[in-house]
């Protein structure tokens, strides 16, 4: 059985740990007015990047093989599809972020 001296030392240790956690705790999140805009721009950039990479690869293959419109059209469509897929994955990530944050707060 623990003696009262041990309990007192444990209480002191608990107070020190709480003070240390409070000292190094991350700052509370700021009220970011541009958060939705930054999410939107991220998704637009992902879509345009996929499309641009598809156009570049298609044009490069067309120049290499001498079949100008064939690979350009195919890889443009593939780049667009890849950009939409990444954009949808990002949208799902943004949608699930509040749920994950709430679960983390429940565990703490």
C-alpha positions in Angstrom: 0.0 0.0 0.0 1.2 3.5 -0.8 2.1 5.7 2.0 1.0 9.3 2.3 4.5 10.5 1.4 4.3 8.6 -1.9 0.9 10.1 -2.6 2.3 13.5 -1.9 5.3 13.0 -4.2 2.9 11.7 -7.0 0.7 14.8 -6.6 3.8 17.0 -6.9 5.0 15.1 -10.0 1.5 15.4 -11.5 1.5 19.2 -10.9 5.0 19.5 -12.5 3.8 17.5 -15.5 0.7 19.6 -15.9 2.8 22.8 -15.8 5.2 21.4 -18.4 2.3 20.4 -20.7 0.8 23.9 -20.3 4.2 25.5 -21.1 4.8 23.5 -24.3 1.2 23.1 -25.5 0.6 24.3 -29.0 -1.1 27.7 -29.3 -4.8 27.6 -29.9 -5.8 27.7 -33.6 -6.2 31.2 -35.0 -9.4 32.2 -36.6 -8.3 31.9 -40.2 -10.6 33.9 -42.5 -8.9 32.6 -45.6 -8.9 28.9 -44.8 -11.7 28.0 -47.2 -10.0 30.1 -50.0 -6.7 28.3 -49.4 -8.5 24.9 -49.6 -10.1 26.0 -52.9 -6.9 27.2 -54.4 -5.2 24.0 -53.4 -7.8 21.9 -55.2 -7.6 24.2 -58.3 -3.8 23.9 -58.4 -4.0 20.1 -58.1 -6.4 20.0 -61.1 -4.4 22.3 -63.2 -1.1 20.5 -62.4 -2.6 17.1 -63.4 -3.9 18.7 -66.6 -0.5 20.4 -67.3 1.5 17.3 -66.7 -0.8 15.3 -69.0 -0.4 17.9 -71.8 3.4 18.0 -71.4 3.8 14.2 -71.5 1.4 13.8 -74.4 3.1 16.6 -76.4 6.5 15.1 -75.7 5.5 11.7 -76.9 3.9 13.1 -80.0 7.0 15.0 -80.9 9.1 11.9 -80.2 7.0 9.5 -82.3 5.7 12.1 -84.8 2.0 11.5 -84.1 1.0 15.0 -83.1 -2.6 14.9 -81.9 -2.9 11.3 -80.7 -0.9 11.2 -77.5 -1.7 14.9 -76.7 -5.4 14.2 -76.6 -5.0 10.9 -74.7 -2.7 12.2 -72.0 -4.6 15.4 -71.7 -7.7 13.4 -70.7 -5.7 11.2 -68.4 -4.1 14.2 -66.8 -7.6 15.7 -66.3 -8.9 12.5 -64.8 -5.9 12.3 -62.4 -6.3 15.9 -61.4 -10.0 15.3 -60.6 -9.2 12.2 -58.6 -6.6 14.0 -56.5 -8.9 17.0 -56.1 -11.7 14.7 -54.8 -9.3 12.9 -52.4 -8.4 16.4 -51.0 -12.0 17.3 -50.7 -12.7 14.1 -48.7 -9.6 14.9 -46.5 -11.0 18.4 -45.7 -14.4 16.9 -45.0 -13.0 14.3 -42.6 -10.6 16.6 -40.8 -13.2 18.0 -38.2 -14.3 14.4 -37.4 -10.7 13.3 -36.8 -10.0 16.4 -34.7 -13.1 15.7 -32.5 -12.0 12.1 -32.0 -8.5 13.3 -30.9 -10.0 15.7 -28.4 -12.1 12.8 -27.0 -9.0 10.7 -26.5 -7.2 13.4 -24.6 
